[in-house]
Amino acid sequence: MLQSPKLAILQSLDTMDKVQMEEVLNYIKGILNQPEKTSDYKSFKKEAMKEIRKALRQENGKKLRLAV
């Protein structure tokens, strides 16, 4: 039987011992506490948004040509 990702994660958490849970918690805290407002992050985000817009425009152009 296929499990949903959420159920699979919950089941794997149930099988962890205290040390493993602490490691997972520290990992998640580290991800959440990363400084996102640095200039590197902002420039990366700006460039990523440009690339996404470009890809969306190209995809929309392909759909329009196919519809004609």
Buried (B, 14 or more C-beta within 10 A) or exposed (E): EEEEEEEEEEEEEEEEEEEEEEEEEEEEEEEEEEEEEEEEEEEEEEEEEEEEEEEEEEEEEEEEEEEE
